[in-house]
Amino acid sequence: MQRTPEPKKPTLFNYLHSIVAIPLIYLYTIIMASLSLIFSLFDKSGRKQHWCAQVWCKLIANTALAPVRVHGLENLKPNTSYVFLSTHQSYMDIPAMLGYLPVQLRIAAKKSLFKVPFMGWHLGRAGHIPIDRSSTEKAIESMKRAEDKIRDGVCAFVFPEGTRSTDGALHDFKKGGFKLALSVKAPIVPVSIIGSRQVLPKDSIIFRGQPIEMYVEVPIETEGLSDEDIPMLMENVREEMLKYFVSTDYRIR
């Protein structure tokens, strides 16, 4: 089985650091979301709101002592709409993607997040994509409503696994992000975020500061492809992501 390495046990420093970091992150959220809401009154494109999100995410990464190093930006063309499909092992994946990819991103996020005060208000006003996960059909329908947003250099950002990995393995993909890319004829960009699980594992609120590496692969063209090609696209994206996972023989604790 291929997985990312297991997170280290938190130290006393990690606990003390998190006691300070968590209130600061709540403060950043309130300030930057409020600023985003003000900008939304004048900017219907969502670009200024995206700037707020980038600043917010960089503040979170810096406060978590998790510098983000991006590899492969030379694979992206300016002013091009892409569908980014990323691994998902931690809440820290979102600060990495939103803060350090130099493109206009619109996140496909679970619908319940849009009801969270401040953050949810920003997501709704900035043109992000609420996903109804109650069924596969509703999730795909949610993606279809996002099609008109992915143009003029605006990109979609989707976690094809749907939720965070609990064990560090790469789990089965859902079709929604692939169908979105085919519908808007946008290239798919596989992204592997390595180290985020070690910074903040699922079911933990204790930060373990360390670098996060984000690998941006060569875009996969979708022009001329159909739904019948989705299994092939899934396999190609999976192969690109697994390059950064390691073979393990440990038992999951």
Secondary structure by P-SEA (a helix, b strand, c coil): cccccccccccaaaaaaaaaaaaaaaaaaaaaaaaaaaaaaccccaaaaaaaaaaaaaaaaaaacbbbbbcccccccccbbbbbbbbbcccaaaaaaacccccccccccccccccccaaaaaaaaabbbbbbcccaaaaaaaaaaacccccccbbbbbccccccccccccccccaaaaaaaaaabbbbbbbbbccccccccccccccbbbbbbbbbccccccccccccaaaaaaaaaaaaaaccbbbbccccc
